[in-house]
Amino acid sequence: MKNCAGDTVKPKQKGQLSIDDIREAQSHAENYADSVIMNHQQKAEFLKNGQIFEPIRIPLSFVPEERRGYYYFGMIGAVNVYWASFIKDFALVFDRGEIIFASTPLEIAFGDINSPKQLILHIV
């Protein structure tokens, strides 16, 4: 995914996301892009057309609770669908495994090890 970050795929029909558009975006990925974030209107169209499996129809053994979250809306084929209200005229297709969170490394120490009164945190 890193090599194609920022690639844009134009939808087949302007203003309307389709399963073919998602597949086209997946074809640009190094690995399998398994997730898509879209807006309310796009997800409503998929739901209306019967193209989305809602979370209640997906067993927890297939998509565990910790991978769902508040913004999880279901699946289109093997692609997890999430929604975001801030996305207006686009959808974001990505490989969930390529998302990396970096933490700030810290050094932790006590002011006086024999009589600790202060906890000191140093950003490394």
N, C-alpha and C positions, 0 to 999 in steps of 0.2 A: 504494500500500500504506500510505502514511503516514496517510491519512485513516481507514483501517479497522483500524489497529493496535489490538489489544486486543479486536476483535470475536470473539464466540464463536458457533460454529455447533454446534448439538446434532446428534448422529448420529441417523440414522433408527432404528437399533436400539441401545439402550443397551449400552455396553461393547464395541461392535464398529464399527470404521471400515470404510467402504465407498467405492467409486469415486464414488458419488453424493454422499457427504459431502464428498469432496475437491473435486468440481465445484461444490458449493454454496459452499464456502469460497472457491473461485476467483472466483465471481460477485460477491463483495464487494470484490475488488481493483480498483484504478484501472487497473493494467496486468495482463498475464497472469501469474498466479502459477504459476511453473514448477517449484517444488520443495516437497517435503514431508519433514518429519522425524517419524519415528514410533518406537515402541518395538519390541523383539524379537518380542513376541507378535503385534502387528499385522502386521509384515512377514512373519511365518511364515504367517499366515492368507492373505495375498495370494499368497504362494508356493505354498501348498497348493492354492489355488483356481486356479492357473495364470494369475493376473492381473498378474504382474510379469515383466518382461524382466530377467534377471540380467545383470550387467556383461559376462560372457563372451560373451553373445549380442548385445551392442551394439558396433558398429564404433567404433574410436577416432576415425574421421573424423566421427562423429556426436556423441559425447561424449568429448572429449580427456582424456588421462590427468590433466592438471592440474586438471580439474573433478571428478574422481572422488574421490580421497582414500580414506583407510582406512574411513570411515563410509558410503561410497557403496554402495547395495544394488541399484541398477538403475533401471528406469523402469516407471511405470504409465501407459500411453498416452504422452503427451508430457511427463509430470511426472517430474522426477528424484527418486528416493527415497533418503533418508539415514536412518540409525538412530542413536539415542542411548539409552543405558541409563538415563539419569536421567529420561527422559520416561515417565510411568506411565499416566495416565488421559486423555491428550490427544495430539493430533498438531498440528504447526505447519505451516501452508501459507503460503508466501511467494514473492515475486518476487525471485529471486537478484540481479537487477540493481539492486534498491532497497537492498541491504545496502551500507552505506558504512563504511569503516574510516577513522578520522581519525588522522593521525599528529601527534606533538608537534613543532611547529616549533623548530628549534635554530639557534643561531648558533655557529659553530665558529671558534676563533682560536688562535694560538700565543702563549705568554707573551712571547717575544722573537722577532720575525720573523727577525732576523739569526743568532741562535743558539737555535733552538727546543729547549726542554727540557720544556715543558709544553704540553699540548693542553687548551684551555679550552672547555667546552661550556656555553652559556647557554640555558636554556629561555625562549623568547620568549612 
